[in-house]
Amino acid sequence: SERRFLHALNYCMLLPGPEAQQLATYLGWLMHRTWGGILAGTLFILPSLIILIALSWIYIAYGQTPVISALFFGIKSAVTAVVIMAVIRIAKKSVYNRQLILVAITSFVAIFAFNLPFPLIILSAGLYGYYLGKHQPILFSKSSNDHKTTASNAGSAIIGDHTPLPAHAGFSKIKLIRQLGAASLLWLIPIFILHALFGWGGLYTQLAWFFTKAALLTFGGAYAVLPYVYQSTVEHYQWLSAAQMMDGLALGETTPGPLIMIVAFVGFVAAYSQELWIGGSLFLMGALGAVVATWFTFLPSFLFILIGAPFIESTHGNLRFTAPLTAISAAVVGVITNLGVFFAYHLFFPQGPSNSPSLISIAICAIALFLLIRLKWGVISIIGLSGGLGLLLAPNGLLFS
């Protein structure tokens, strides 16, 4: 049912790492036990990994050609529109009263104006939600304006609001020990292999360590992870340029699967540019970088779900738990808005605010937004149209070449 779905979603938003894949793992686990969760989480990202490895190679090999460059020019404008639309849709689901609106606005100001750490924002929102749940519980009750679930939908759901907890969803110490041991081995063995082959300072070992930290230290899903990835990979490690990172965001938005799969692009480009020898193939180098980045980004997510989900299911309907998570969802809306502003700024003012804005980018973005909001076009259609407009109207497009 929608209520059970949102309960799981709110938990995944609370966790560090990518919540979309965590949610897929959670649903697979709830319906089909541990292996259901593992298969659901793996198959959720595997097609994206394969596609992004191929697209990353095409981007590296041909990205500087006028045609590909102009195509990306248009696609990035569409992606900005998609991010804006995502903010609107998530806000409609998560921000449905004045207190939650206040949480969303405060979180945006905190991260945009004061650059406060995201964990601090999440913690503050959770504490505020707990306070509201204790003193104003009516704010989190279902109403005609929020999280509607019709009787017919609730009745037809495989796991409805009142479905008893499945037997496998109960907490077990033996299961916990097994899962911790398996996850530790799946992390340690690849780390030891990479360390033995490339050393601790080697690129692949550093990719593994960095994306482990990204998975453990960033909260709020892809839109919260990406600013940290951008800051580290572009400014600290200098594995990518800012322009490459923006192009990676465009690729991540335009391919099936979660946006966080941009980590595969980052790993591919970082490894490809190092020109290390792996069978004499730059492609294999990049592909290994993509696999390493993906493996160490998503491995902790499986552990968080398989260990934490039994506890979360036991809290279903418990306002002391759902109220903080609902407030956290509202705070995440503010953070996503911040990323949208960041993306739009770099797209509309590519030469900085002291120079003229890119009117063509603004126009393509406005067209894409109109088609999304008013005409209800699909994302793929809008990306295709925007890419075509980029081919025609970009500074190096067909009309100006």
N, C-alpha and C positions, 0 to 999 in steps of 0.2 A: 504494500500500500504506500501511498505518498508519505504518510506520517513516518512509517518505518524507514523509507528511503531517506528522508530528510534527517532522521536521527543518525543514520549511518554516515550521511554526507557531512553533518556537523562534526562528528568525531574525526573524520578524515581531514577536515579543514583544521582541526586542532593539532594534528600531527605535523611534525616536520616532514618535508619532502612533497612529492607530487600527489595531490589528493585524488585526481581523476583515476590513476592506476590503482591507488589504494582502495577507492570505492569499488572498482571492478573486482579486485581481489576479495573485498569484504562480501560482496553479493555472491560471488562464486563459492566462497566458504560457507555462507549462511545456507545456501541451497544444496550444495554438494560436498560438504566437508572440506578437509584440508587440501586434498588434491584438486577439488573444484576451484578453490581459491588460487592455488598455484597456477593451474591452467588458465583461468580467467585473467589473472594478472599478466601472465606471460604473453598470451595471445593478444592481449590489449595493446601491447607495445611492439611485438615482433614485426608485424607488417610495416609499421612506421620506421623501424630500424632499417629494414631492407631498403625501403623507398628512399630514406634520407641518405644512406650510404651512396646509393646511385646518384641522387640529385646533388649531393655534395661533391662527388667526383666531376659531374658535368659542370658544376659551378666553378670549381677550381680550374678545370681545363679550358672552359669557354666563357667564364663570367665576365671577362674584360672585353669581349667582343661587343660592338655597338648594339646588336640585336638583343642579346641577353641582358645587357645593362639597361636598355630601354624597357625591356619586359619587367625587370625587377623594379624599375622606377614606378610603373603603374601598379604592380602588385603590392608594394609597400603602402601605397595610398589606400588600397582596399583593406589591407590588414589593419590600418589605423581605424577605419570605419568599423571593422569587425570587433575590435577591442572596445570601442565606444558602445557598440550595440551589446556586447557582453556585459558591460557595466550596467546598462539599463535593465537587461533581463535578470541578472543576478540580484540587483537591487529590488526588483518587483517581488522576488521570492523571499528575500532575506530582510528587507527593511519595510516593515508594514505598520509602524506606529512612531510617534514623535520621539520616544526615547531611543529607538533603534536608528532613526534618522540622525539624532544627535551623536550617537556612537560612530556612525559612518563618517559624518562631517569632521568630527574630532580626530579620527584616525587619519583622514586625509591631510588635515592641517599638521598633525604631529609628524608625519613622514615627509610631507612636501616642504613645509616651512622650517621645521626644526630638525629634520633628519634623525628622528628618534629611532632606536633599534626596533625592528619589527617584533621580536619576542616581548619587549616591554609593552608595546601596543596591545598585543594579544593578551598578555597577562592582565593589563588594566581593564580591557574589555570584558574578560572573563569574570574578574572580581566585581565589576559593575553589574554584569548580568546576574551574578549570584545574589547581589544585594537587591536588585529589582525582583528577582524570583521569590525572594524571602518576604519582601515588604509590599510588592505590587504584582502578585502572581497573575492577575487578570490580564496583564500585558502580554503574556505568553500563551493565553488560551486561544483556541481556534475561533475564528469569527467569519463573518461573511466576506471579509476582505482579505483573508490570508490563508494560504496553504489549504485551499478547499479540496476535500476528497469526497466525491459523491458516494452515495450509498451503493450504487451499482458498481463503481470502481472498487470500493472497499470489499464488496462481496465477492468479486471475481479475482481478487489478488491471490496469488499462490501463498504469499505470507502477508496476511492482513494485520490490522491493528490489534486484533485479539487472538491471533494464532499463538498457541503455546510455544515456548522456547524449544527448539529441536534438541534431541538428546546430545548430539555432538557439540552443541553450542555451550555446554556447561564447562566450568573451569576444572582443569585437571593438572596437578603438580607434575605428574609423569610426562604429560604432553608438553608442558612448559619447558621442562628440562631437555626433552628431545629436540624441541624447536630451537632453543637457545644453542644447543650443541651443533645442530646442523647448520644454522646460520653462521656461527663462528667459524666452522670449517670452510664454508663457502666463501667467507671473506678472507680468512688467513691463507688458504692454499694459493689463490691467485696472487695475493700480495707477495708471498714468498717467491713464487715463480718469477714475477716481474722484477723483484729485487735481485734475484740471482742472475737474471739475464741482462738487466739494464742498470742495476745499482739504485740506491735510494734517490739519488738526484736525477735519475733518468726520467725522460718525459712521461713514459707510460706509468711508471710508479707514482709520479707526481699527479698525473691525471686521476689515478685510482684514489690517492689520498685526498685530493681536493674534492672530488665528487662524493666521497664518503662524508666529508665535512658538510658539503652543501646539502646532502640528504638528511643530516642529523641536526643542522643548526638553522635551517630556514623553515619558517612556518607560513602556511597560507596557500600552498599550491604553487603552480607554475608562475603565476604573476608575482608572487612574493620571492620565489627562488631566483628569477631572472635578473633582477637588479644586483643581487650578490654575485651571480655568475658573470654578469657584465663587468662589474667592478674588478673582480679578481682576474678574469682571463684577459681582459683588455688592458687594464691599468697596472695590475701587479705582475702577473706572469708574462704579459704581452704575447700571448699565444695567437691572438687575433687582433685585427684593427677594429676601430669603432664601426667603420663601414661594413666590414665583414660580419660583425655581430648583428647589425641592423638587417643585413641580407639574410642571415640565419633566422632571425625572428620572422621574416617574411616566409621563408621556407617552412618553418615550424607551423605557421598559421595556415599554410596552403596545402599541407599534406594530411592524410588521415591520421587519427590518433591524437594523443595529448600534446599540447604545446611544449611541454617540458622535454619532448624528444629533440628539441634544439640541442640538448647536450650531445647527441650523436653527431650533429654538425660541428659543434665545438671540438669534440674529440678528433673527428676526421681532419678538419682543417689544421688543428694544432700539430697532429702527427705528420700530416702530409708535408707541411712546411719545414719540418725538421730534417727531412731527407735522410732518415736513418735507413740502413740497409735491411730489408726483409725480402729475401729472394729476388732482389733487384727490382722490386715493384713498389712504386709510390702508392699505387692503389691499395695494395695489401697493408702498407703502413697506415694509411688513413683509415682503412676498414678496422684494423686492430684498435686504433685510437677511439673510433666510434663505439666499438663493442666494450672496451674498457670503461669508457665514460658511462655508458648505459648500464652495465652490470653493477657498478658501484653506486650509481644513483638510485637504482630501484631495489637492490637487495635489502636495505633496511626497511623499506616499505612493506615487503612481505612479512618480515618479522613483527613489525608494529601491529599489523592486522591480525595475524594468526595468534599472537599472544594477547592483544588487547581486546579483540572483538568479543570474546566470551563475557568479559566484564561489562562492555558497553551494552550488549544485549540485555543484561540483567538490569540496566538502568533505564530501559525503555519506559517512558511515561513518568520518570522521576524528575520532577521539576527542578530539584537542586542541581541536577546535571544538565538538563536540557536548556535551562535559562542561560547559564554561562556560555554554552555552545551557540545558542541563538545570537547572543551579543557578539560573540567572536565572528560569526558569519557576517554581521553588519559591519564590523571593523574591517574585514577583508574587502568589502565593497570599496571602502576608502582607499585601501592599498592598491586595488586594481585600477581605480581612477587615477592614482598617482602614476602608475606605469603608462596608462593611456596618454596622460599629459606629457610624460617623458618621450614617448614614441612620437607623438604629434609635433612636439617642439623640434626634435632632430630632423623630422621629415619636412616640416614647413619652413624651417630656418636652417637649411644645410650649411650655410656660411656664417651662422651666428646671428643674434638678434639685431646687430648693428647694420646688417645688410638686408636687402629686400627679400621678402618671403617668396617662396616658390608658389606662385599663383596656380600653376598647372597642377601641382600636388594637392593644393587645397580644393581645386575644382573637382578633380577625380575623387577625392575623399568625400566631398559633398554629394556627388552623384551616387556614389556607393551607399552612403547613409540613406539617401532618399529611397533608393531601390530596396534597401534592407527594411526600413521602417514603414514606408508607405505602400510599396508594391509587394512586399514580402518575398523578394527574390531569395533564392538559395545562395549560400556562400560561394559554392563552386562557380555558379553562373556569374556572380559579381566579380570574382577573382579573374575569370576569363575575360570579361568585358574590360576590367581595369588594366589587365595586362595588354590587351589590344590597344587601349587608349594610350598606354605608356609607349608602345611601339610607334604610335603616330606622333604623340605630342611631347615626348621627352626631349631634353636639349639635344640629345644625339639620336632622336627618333627619325622616322622616315620623312616627316614634313620639314625637318630642320637640317637634314644631312645634305 
